[in-house]
Amino acid sequence: MKPSPFTYHAPESIAEATALLAELGDDAKALAGGQSLVPMLSLRLAAFEHLVDLNRVAGLNAIERVNGHLRLGATVRQATAEHSAEVKSSVPLLARALPHIGHFQIRNRGTVGGSIAHADPASELPAVALALDAVIEAAGPGGTRRIAASDFFVSTWETALNDGEILSAVEFPVWSGRCGFAVEELTRRHGDFAIVGTAVGVQVDGDAVTKATIALFGVGATPLRASEAEAALMAGADVAEVARAATAGLTPSDDVHASGAYRTQVAAVMVRRALTKAIQEARA
Ligand SMILES: Cc1cc2nc3c(=O)[nH]c(=O)nc-3n(C[C@H](O)[C@H](O)[C@H](O)COP(=O)(O)OP(=O)(O)OC[C@H]3O[C@@H](n4cnc5c(N)ncnc54)[C@H](O)[C@@H]3O)c2cc1C
């Protein structure tokens, strides 16, 4: 099928893009890599009278170090981030998550900002943003504001962005010291969305885990942090115990791919595997 007719806009500045989105309201949608939006339009699962293409907006495609963070502009392609030496060394968890997204053709067009703004609960990058306490920069007609990742994901495909706002950048904190990171997920076939997955990070000092983060995806309407399990890991619990704690309160729903009970059980296996790898890496 083909999308319903729409008017295409190609603004060249953030001010122009956000003014258009504010003025056109619910009839308009931002277009980034098009890897989620275009299939939805083509299948007529969504229809908009106006598409506001962000790809020509100046200043949205840089990767730079800013105040202990790595800042990625909204339209940085997933493939660009995946192959960036700076991303690999500064935010290894992001580098490890990216190859799990679809296929390379998808990542060649799909953007980091688009994935986070789209907020699919089975997506890897929202979970990485949550795990690392990333900061999301939103730009609107009135200027910019900063939103903690923990406040950004509201529900399935729903974020804290207001009408007329775009996600202009994401800032990922750079961890230092002896660290390890891992992403584990279960998919039916390579390139499919995850049935369930986890993104974890640890920092160690000798045998002690001094910092830990565990985020889960595919188990609820948004990515979820397992804060109690993180505390248990830092208090010396073993990874099997931590994995059980991370998944104890989950209530994922049943769907055609898996029952909620299966998702919970597999999530615990993913957390155990990911933490084992991350701790080994940090201690190596
Ligand atoms: C076959 C296939 C397999 C895939 N597999 C995976 C997978 O395994 N994991 C995964 O995470 N994703 C997967 N994807 C989705 C892919 O990662 C998309 O690229 C991503 O979800 C959206 O990014 P985009 O740049 O393409 O955004 P678009 O498709 O252009 O936009 C998606 C939505 O986000 C909004 N949006 C985009 N950018 C902004 C912005 N800067 N500010 C405000 N709103 C914005 C748009 O308005 C739209 O509502 C897959 C896609 C396909 C087609």
The ligand as an SDF file (V2000), in Angstrom:
LIG
                    3D

 53 58  0  0  0  0  0  0  0  0999 V2000
   12.4950   -4.4210    9.5860 C   0  0  0  0  0  0  0  0  0  0  0  0
   12.7690   -3.4950   10.7480 C   0  0  0  0  0  0  0  0  0  0  0  0
   13.3590   -4.0360   11.8870 C   0  0  0  0  0  0  0  0  0  0  0  0
   13.5980   -3.1960   12.9800 C   0  0  0  0  0  0  0  0  0  0  0  0
   14.1640   -3.7360   14.1030 N   0  0  0  0  0  0  0  0  0  0  0  0
   14.3860   -2.9510   15.1690 C   0  0  0  0  0  0  0  0  0  0  0  0
   14.9690   -3.4860   16.3600 C   0  0  0  0  0  0  0  0  0  0  0  0
   15.3050   -4.6790   16.4510 O   0  0  0  0  0  0  0  0  0  0  0  0
   15.1650   -2.6370   17.4090 N   0  0  0  0  0  0  0  0  0  0  0  0
   14.8110   -1.3080   17.3450 C   0  0  0  0  0  0  0  0  0  0  0  0
   14.9960   -0.5920   18.3150 O   0  0  0  0  0  0  0  0  0  0  0  0
   14.2750   -0.7840   16.2390 N   0  0  0  0  0  0  0  0  0  0  0  0
   14.0490   -1.5540   15.1550 C   0  0  0  0  0  0  0  0  0  0  0  0
   13.4970   -1.0080   14.0330 N   0  0  0  0  0  0  0  0  0  0  0  0
   13.1170    0.4310   14.0550 C   0  0  0  0  0  0  0  0  0  0  0  0
   14.3190    1.3380   13.7670 C   0  0  0  0  0  0  0  0  0  0  0  0
   15.2470    1.3200   14.8260 O   0  0  0  0  0  0  0  0  0  0  0  0
   13.8820    2.8060   13.5660 C   0  0  0  0  0  0  0  0  0  0  0  0
   14.9380    3.4030   12.9210 O   0  0  0  0  0  0  0  0  0  0  0  0
   13.5780    3.6070   14.8000 C   0  0  0  0  0  0  0  0  0  0  0  0
   12.5920    3.0080   15.5930 O   0  0  0  0  0  0  0  0  0  0  0  0
   13.0290    5.0060   14.4350 C   0  0  0  0  0  0  0  0  0  0  0  0
   14.0640    5.8190   14.0080 O   0  0  0  0  0  0  0  0  0  0  0  0
   13.9140    6.6430   12.6830 P   0  0  0  0  0  0  0  0  0  0  0  0
   15.0360    7.6040   12.6580 O   0  0  0  0  0  0  0  0  0  0  0  0
   13.7930    5.7060   11.5290 O   0  0  0  0  0  0  0  0  0  0  0  0
   12.5540    7.4490   12.9500 O   0  0  0  0  0  0  0  0  0  0  0  0
   11.2550    7.6570   12.0610 P   0  0  0  0  0  0  0  0  0  0  0  0
   10.7470    6.3550   11.5530 O   0  0  0  0  0  0  0  0  0  0  0  0
   11.4870    8.7310   11.0640 O   0  0  0  0  0  0  0  0  0  0  0  0
   10.2740    8.2280   13.1960 O   0  0  0  0  0  0  0  0  0  0  0  0
    9.7340    7.3680   14.1760 C   0  0  0  0  0  0  0  0  0  0  0  0
    8.8610    8.2020   15.1240 C   0  0  0  0  0  0  0  0  0  0  0  0
    9.6750    9.0190   15.9450 O   0  0  0  0  0  0  0  0  0  0  0  0
    9.3790   10.4060   15.7120 C   0  0  0  0  0  0  0  0  0  0  0  0
   10.6670   11.0960   15.6800 N   0  0  0  0  0  0  0  0  0  0  0  0
   11.7790   10.7100   15.0050 C   0  0  0  0  0  0  0  0  0  0  0  0
   12.7980   11.5230   15.2820 N   0  0  0  0  0  0  0  0  0  0  0  0
   12.3050   12.4670   16.1160 C   0  0  0  0  0  0  0  0  0  0  0  0
   12.8890   13.5700   16.7710 C   0  0  0  0  0  0  0  0  0  0  0  0
   14.1760   13.9020   16.6120 N   0  0  0  0  0  0  0  0  0  0  0  0
   12.0970   14.3230   17.5750 N   0  0  0  0  0  0  0  0  0  0  0  0
   10.7940   14.0080   17.7590 C   0  0  0  0  0  0  0  0  0  0  0  0
   10.1950   12.9490   17.1900 N   0  0  0  0  0  0  0  0  0  0  0  0
   10.9510   12.2000   16.3760 C   0  0  0  0  0  0  0  0  0  0  0  0
    8.6270   10.4740   14.4010 C   0  0  0  0  0  0  0  0  0  0  0  0
    7.7540   11.5780   14.3620 O   0  0  0  0  0  0  0  0  0  0  0  0
    7.8870    9.1440   14.4260 C   0  0  0  0  0  0  0  0  0  0  0  0
    6.7430    9.2510   15.2240 O   0  0  0  0  0  0  0  0  0  0  0  0
   13.2520   -1.8050   12.9180 C   0  0  0  0  0  0  0  0  0  0  0  0
   12.6830   -1.2810   11.7590 C   0  0  0  0  0  0  0  0  0  0  0  0
   12.4320   -2.1090   10.6780 C   0  0  0  0  0  0  0  0  0  0  0  0
   11.8050   -1.5270    9.4420 C   0  0  0  0  0  0  0  0  0  0  0  0
  1  2  1  0
  2  3  1  0
  2 52  2  0
  3  4  2  0
  4  5  1  0
  4 50  1  0
  5  6  2  0
  6  7  1  0
  6 13  1  0
  7  8  2  0
  7  9  1  0
  9 10  1  0
 10 11  2  0
 10 12  1  0
 12 13  2  0
 13 14  1  0
 14 15  1  0
 14 50  1  0
 15 16  1  0
 16 17  1  0
 16 18  1  0
 18 19  1  0
 18 20  1  0
 20 21  1  0
 20 22  1  0
 22 23  1  0
 23 24  1  0
 24 25  2  0
 24 26  1  0
 24 27  1  0
 27 28  1  0
 28 29  2  0
 28 30  1  0
 28 31  1  0
 31 32  1  0
 32 33  1  0
 33 34  1  0
 33 48  1  0
 34 35  1  0
 35 36  1  0
 35 46  1  0
 36 37  1  0
 36 45  1  0
 37 38  2  0
 38 39  1  0
 39 40  1  0
 39 45  2  0
 40 41  1  0
 40 42  2  0
 42 43  1  0
 43 44  2  0
 44 45  1  0
 46 47  1  0
 46 48  1  0
 48 49  1  0
 50 51  2  0
 51 52  1  0
 52 53  1  0
M  END
$$$$
